[in-house]
Amino acid sequence: MNALRWLTLTRHGESTGNLAYQAVLGTDAEEVDIPERDADVPLSDTGRAQAAALGRWLDALPEDERPTTVITSPYVRAHDTARIALAETSFAVPRIRVDERIRDREQGVLQGLTPRGVRTRYPGEAERLRQLGKFYHRPPGGESWADLALRLRSFYRDLETGAPGGRALVVAHDAIIVMTRYLVEELTEQEVMRIEKEPVANASVTRWRHDGTGLAPVCYNDCAHLATAAVPPPTARR
């Protein structure tokens, strides 16, 4: 990724799906009540406030750090985060580009299930997950983390040559941010799975800067800018 001078990733703001997952924490629920398909899950009121706070952070960046390219997941919660954030900026913003390769990880038949639901309804898959480990386990109809790395390699190869100005903002999902660290920082399976245990906060910022030899980490899962959103970011997935 030597053509990039700055690479900034942010997770979408809090979604109604995040709230639904929080609602079943600590219960015996096997499934999360989310009426929409995953791609259509919208932002919550807090999520919209977080997106606006992200935009104010972008607006305060030095001119030579402001994004010249903005790419978002096609999922509603990510695209709306990008749209709301850019509306808060005073500089000339680039057109938002949509790329399906940075959508959330596909979970197939396990979509919307709690860990208890997976064990109860798909005990064979729960055992396969235990044997293979999270990185390589591919649920029926879904993707493993290794599968996700493959489509991200393609995405970042294109971004190297398709980011005018060399400063890219990517608005996506927690799995995308974690696996970008895996690729950019050349981590091992064990290292990235340890990182994955720490939730990536909604509307948090993760950045890399080109130091002359390659992209070097600047910050990970930074939420300082969200103090102006009034409500702390949640940790639940989706």
C-alpha positions, -999 to 999 in steps of 0.1 A, spaced: 0 0 0 29 23 -7 8 48 -27 -13 57 3 0 85 26 -28 82 51 -53 53 56 -81 60 81 -107 34 89 -138 40 110 -166 16 121 -202 27 114 -220 45 142 -243 26 166 -270 7 147 -304 -6 158 -288 -40 154 -262 -31 180 -290 -23 204 -308 -56 196 -276 -75 204 -272 -56 237 -307 -64 247 -301 -102 247 -267 -101 265 -269 -122 296 -302 -138 286 -311 -173 273 -321 -159 239 -310 -180 209 -317 -153 183 -315 -116 180 -346 -97 170 -335 -78 139 -363 -74 114 -342 -61 85 -317 -80 64 -282 -72 76 -275 -48 47 -305 -27 57 -299 -23 94 -300 15 101 -282 38 125 -298 46 159 -301 82 171 -269 77 190 -253 64 159 -262 95 139 -248 117 167 -216 96 166 -214 101 128 -217 138 132 -190 139 158 -168 119 134 -174 146 108 -164 173 132 -132 154 139 -125 151 101 -131 189 98 -105 196 124 -78 176 108 -48 194 93 -53 200 56 -26 175 46 -45 147 65 -80 153 53 -93 125 31 -91 128 -6 -109 95 -12 -139 82 8 -150 46 3 -179 30 23 -195 -4 27 -228 -6 8 -246 -15 41 -270 13 52 -254 18 86 -219 24 71 -230 45 41 -252 68 63 -223 72 87 -201 84 59 -228 107 45 -236 123 79 -199 127 88 -190 144 55 -220 168 59 -203 182 90 -171 192 71 -163 226 57 -137 215 31 -145 202 -4 -153 165 2 -148 138 -24 -177 118 -38 -185 88 -16 -176 56 -34 -193 23 -25 -174 -10 -26 -191 -43 -17 -157 -58 -8 -157 -39 25 -192 -52 36 -194 -70 69 -184 -106 72 -211 -130 59 -222 -154 86 -245 -176 66 -268 -199 86 -255 -185 118 -266 -149 110 -285 -134 139 -278 -163 163 -264 -158 198 -236 -182 209 -262 -202 228 -283 -203 196 -254 -217 176 -247 -244 201 -284 -254 203 -294 -252 167 -261 -261 150 -241 -282 174 -220 -296 145 -210 -261 135 -202 -253 171 -178 -283 172 -163 -274 138 -156 -239 151 -140 -253 182 -117 -276 161 -108 -252 133 -107 -220 153 -124 -187 145 -99 -177 118 -106 -206 94 -141 -217 104 -165 -210 75 -202 -214 85 -225 -228 58 -233 -199 34 -209 -176 51 -172 -166 53 -143 -174 75 -119 -146 86 -95 -160 60 -121 -155 33 -125 -119 44 -88 -114 41 -89 -125 4 -115 -99 -6 -97 -72 14 -64 -80 -4 -82 -73 -37 -98 -41 -23 -65 -26 -11 -46 -35 -42 -71 -14 -61 -70 14 -35 -32 17 -39 -37 30 -74 -72 45 -71 -69 69 -42 -62 104 -57 -42 125 -32 -32 94 -13 -54 100 18 -82 75 21 -111 72 45 -128 38 47 -161 35 65 -170 -1 72 -174 -27 100 -154 -41 129 -143 -72 111 -130 -50 82 -109 -29 106 -95 -59 124 -85 -77 92 -70 -45 78 -46 -46 107 -39 -82 98 -29 -72 63 -12 -39 68 8 -49 99 14 -84 86 1 -101 117 -2 -138 125 -35 -157 130 -28 -157 167 -21 -120 169 -52 -109 149 -75 -132 169 -62 -117 201 -69 -82 188 -104 -94 177 -113 -101 213 -114 -63 220 -145 -49 205 -141 -21 179 -162 8 191 -188 24 169 -174 54 150 -140 48 164 -109 58 143 -80 36 133 -52 52 113 -19 44 95 6 69 80 32 63 54 66 67 71 88 64 40 90 27 41 53 16 45 21 23 64 29 26 101 2 25 129 -9 58 143 -39 48 165 -63 19 169 -100 21 181 -96 57 191 -128 72 206 -116 106 219 -136 125 193 -169 109 205 -170 129 237 -190 155 217 -216 128 208 -228 128 244 -234 90 246 -204 66 249 -200 41 221 -214 6 226 -194 -26 223 -220 -50 209 -215 -63 174 -235 -57 142 
